[in-house]
Amino acid sequence: MTAFFVLVKCQLGQSYKVATAIADAEIASEIYSTAGDYDLIVKFYLEDGEDIGRFVNEQLHVIAGIADTKTIPTFKAF
């Protein structure tokens, strides 16, 4: 399994709706609210070899209320 994180910037007033929609879609491992440039940080897992970009595009970007994302791939857990 490959873990990666996505920082999510929501449209104003939409953070809770976006977090709920991600949770309801059952695509994320963990969802946290944050302060600063992004509103949420979301941890995902995919099977090795699956396309992270396609997953983010087809599973996350379709959720209403998301204004911007930043994907952070990971390499090794310590």
Backbone hydrogen bonds, N-H to C=O, Kabsch-Sander energy under -0.5 kcal/mol:
donor,donor_aa,acceptor,acceptor_aa,energy
2,T,46,L,-3.6
3,A,1,M,-0.5
4,F,44,F,-2.1
5,F,72,I,-2.5
6,V,42,V,-2.4
7,L,70,K,-3.0
8,V,40,L,-2.8
9,K,68,D,-3.1
10,C,8,V,-0.5
11,Q,65,G,-3.0
14,Q,11,Q,-2.2
18,V,14,Q,-2.8
19,A,15,S,-2.6
20,T,16,Y,-2.3
21,A,17,K,-2.3
22,I,18,V,-2.5
23,A,19,A,-2.4
24,D,20,T,-2.9
25,A,21,A,-1.6
26,E,22,I,-0.6
26,E,23,A,-1.2
27,I,22,I,-1.0
29,S,43,K,-3.2
30,E,43,K,-1.3
32,Y,41,I,-2.4
34,T,39,D,-2.5
39,D,8,V,-2.1
40,L,8,V,-2.0
41,I,32,Y,-2.4
42,V,6,V,-2.3
43,K,30,E,-2.6
44,F,4,F,-3.0
46,L,2,T,-2.3
50,E,47,E,-2.2
52,I,50,E,-0.7
55,F,51,D,-2.2
56,V,52,I,-2.8
57,N,53,G,-2.4
58,E,54,R,-2.9
59,Q,55,F,-3.0
60,L,55,F,-0.8
60,L,56,V,-1.2
61,H,56,V,-2.7
63,I,60,L,-2.1
66,I,63,I,-1.2
67,A,9,K,-2.8
67,A,65,G,-0.5
68,D,9,K,-1.9
70,K,7,L,-2.0
72,I,5,F,-3.5
74,T,3,A,-1.0
